[in-house]
Amino acid sequence: MKRILITGASRGIGRAIATKLAAAGTVLFLHGRDREALTETWRLVEANGAETMPLFYELADTSQIEKLIDAIGSEPIDALINNAGIAIIKPFESLSLDEWNRTLAVNLTAPFLLTQKLSRNMKAGASIVNILSIAAKTGFPNWSSYCMSKFALEGFSQSIREELRPRGIRVLNIYPAATDTEIWEPIEGNWPREKMMSSSEIAEAVAFALARPADVAVETISLTNASGAL
């Protein structure tokens, strides 16, 4: 029985990954904050034959992360997919310290704590998947806190990959270009969502990497529109 934790599974990329990985013989731990949306993901996953456990926790709160870990139990998981993230888009002069710290907490500290705690029991062939972004490699105006968090997660990921390599634990970084998800809805401006990547393409990449033999590591995947990134 495969055991997989997906954070941010309520919608968008997380939901697409969950439905793609759902199959008989798999237990999916689905994390989210929106109960209604996560319940819909739960239904989609169970329709594909997987067992599920919904996890309603706030990743900005370290005590909630501890409760999430306890809820999963002590049995090793086969994959941790760090997908949850927030984006606060505004000029850096306008960012509050609370907004900065919340971005850091959800996008970086939560993956750090989940990886640190859950990797201890992982076996050879297990995987840690970090959904990064082209914003982990390139800075964009008004996206300073988001880019900060993704650049930092990139460095963390590269370092732990080498630490975990002797144990046969794989660390995969996914770098999608702009992807058509709900993250764009509160952001001002005319964003060409029809030209963006689809969540299903990111899910396909994750599934491909996880399906490789235990001794094969697909460590980086970059995804963008063939006509160029937005």
Buried (B, 14 or more C-beta within 10 A) or exposed (E): EBBBBBBBBBBBBBBBBBBBBBEEEBBBBBBBBEEEBBBBBBEBBEEBEBBBBBBBBBBBEEEBBEEBBEBBEEEBBBBBBBBBBBBBBBEEEEBEEEBBEBBBBBBBBBBBBBBEBBBEEBEEBBBBBBBBBBBBEEEEEBBBBBBBBBBBBBEBBEEBBEEBEEEBBBBBBBBBBBBBBEBBEEEEEEBEEEEBBBBBBBBBBBEEBBEBEEEEBBEBBBBBEEEEBB
